[in-house]
Amino acid sequence: MTEKQKTRDARRLADDAQDERWCMAVRLLGRVEKELDEALQYGHGLPLSEYRALCALSRPESGPALRMGELAERIGFKDSTVTRLVGRLEQRGLAQRSPEDGDGRAVTTAITPAGRQRYAETTPTYRAALGKALESALGTVYLADLAAWVQTGKSALGMDQGREALEE
């Protein structure tokens, strides 16, 4: 291995500060996910995982249907988990599976009209819970910067500083 490769590989290793920031992001995610799931379960009897699937399937860029693997990628689940998830949605009449045209091995999933209605009914609850969770996180010193970024879409670092850090 050349010295240049060793240096490049050493730069890829996360340091303690990066690890700590990652842990903060995971804490914020876990905290918000818990609050979202509780709000959807309590208000609508719909688990967050099912809401996320309906959300992905309802997006215009999803077209009329998504392959199971693509749905899994969009909601951050394993293929096998999505297969079971879609099975539950299908039993409730919220989604429909079918073989993909031209490829008998591939299965696609589409949202049904009942699924679109369910998604529309639950979205205000989801958005209210998300806003509340992010506001709450602003009061926690370790989560405030990340929560503010989620709320505004703006980096806590200036654009030039962020680029410089990535290039180093």
Secondary structure, DSSP 4 states (H G I P E B T S, - for coil): --HHHHHHHHHHS--HHHHHHHHHHHHHHHHHHHHHHHHHHHHHS--HHHHHHHHHHHSGGGTT-EEHHHHHHHHT--HHHHHHHHHHHHHTTSEEEEEETTEEEEEEEEE-HHHHHHHHHHHHHHHHHHHHHHHHHTTSTTTHHHHHHHHH---SS-HHHHHHHHH-
